Amino acid sequence: FFVITGLLGSPGFLDADAVRELDRRGHVVGSHSHSHPSYMAQLPMAEIESEWARSREILADVLGKPPSHAAVPGGDVSPAVLTAAASAGSGGRQATSSAPGASQRPADHGTTKADPRATASEPPCSAAG
């Protein structure tokens, strides 16, 4: 489950207790950014870093541990977005996207929509396999 931390407890969204319960039941709980920007890769680097850092801090407080996974909002993936997620610790083990399309790795150049099975640590051919 990927959480938009800025919406925790908002109508229609889970609250902190529900997120903790998902984790307690063995579900992976990861970051989906703090405010869910529509075009994350288009943001200035400082804002990208802030989105991941704020989300990581809040989830770490809620769960008692930092999230190990992250999903990029809208699939707007770029090397900068993935690098910032990993640097913030939001996607230290795995960063992915929910948008269909070509996969993206931090070493690739440009911005593209990522395959939902692709991660920052898997090459596109094995992720799309």
ABEGO torsion letter per residue (X at the ends): XBBBAAABGBBGBBBAAAAAAAAAAGBBBBBAEAAGBABAAABBAAAAAAAAAAAAAAAAAAAGBBBABBBBBGGBBBAAAAAAAAAAGAAAABBBBABBEBBBBAABBEBBBBBAABBAABBAAAAAX
